[in-house]
């Protein structure tokens, strides 16, 4: 069995969207390998969902900024 790199939970630092996508890809790879326990799978799933939410929030923030800059903001 080959050694696998475990993704450790990151400290609460602000990740760029690119960094979040890289980490999300690593989490997905670990889940797809299917060689982790149920508890590890749950931790990977939880970490992945946090990363997805972080990416979603960043994209929404940029969309709001674009709306404000283009004069489409709703008040």
LINRA-V244400 format. One record per residue. N is the residue number from 1. RES is the residue in one small letter. SS is DSSP state (@ for helix, = for strand, . for the rest). NEAR is the number of other ideal C-beta (glycine too) atoms within 12 Angstrom. Layout:
N | RES | SS | NEAR
N | RES | SS | NEAR
//
This chain:
1 | x | . | 6
2 | x | . | 6
3 | x | . | 7
4 | x | . | 17
5 | x | . | 14
6 | x | . | 18
7 | x | . | 27
8 | x | . | 14
9 | x | . | 16
10 | x | . | 19
11 | x | . | 7
12 | x | . | 8
13 | x | . | 11
14 | x | . | 13
15 | x | . | 22
16 | x | . | 15
17 | x | @ | 21
18 | x | @ | 14
19 | x | @ | 18
20 | x | @ | 28
21 | x | @ | 21
22 | x | @ | 18
23 | x | @ | 29
24 | x | @ | 29
25 | x | @ | 19
26 | x | @ | 24
27 | x | @ | 33
28 | x | @ | 22
29 | x | @ | 20
30 | x | @ | 27
31 | x | @ | 26
32 | x | @ | 15
33 | x | @ | 20
34 | x | . | 14
35 | x | . | 17
36 | x | . | 22
37 | x | . | 13
38 | x | @ | 11
39 | x | @ | 10
40 | x | @ | 21
41 | x | @ | 20
42 | x | @ | 16
43 | x | @ | 21
44 | x | @ | 32
45 | x | @ | 21
46 | x | @ | 18
47 | x | @ | 28
48 | x | @ | 28
49 | x | @ | 19
50 | x | @ | 23
51 | x | @ | 31
52 | x | @ | 22
53 | x | @ | 17
54 | x | @ | 27
55 | x | @ | 25
56 | x | @ | 18
57 | x | @ | 18
58 | x | @ | 22
59 | x | @ | 17
60 | x | @ | 15
61 | x | @ | 16
62 | x | @ | 16
63 | x | @ | 16
64 | x | @ | 16
65 | x | @ | 14
66 | x | @ | 14
67 | x | @ | 15
68 | x | @ | 14
69 | x | @ | 11
70 | x | . | 10
71 | x | . | 9
72 | x | . | 12
73 | x | . | 12
74 | x | . | 7
75 | x | . | 6
//
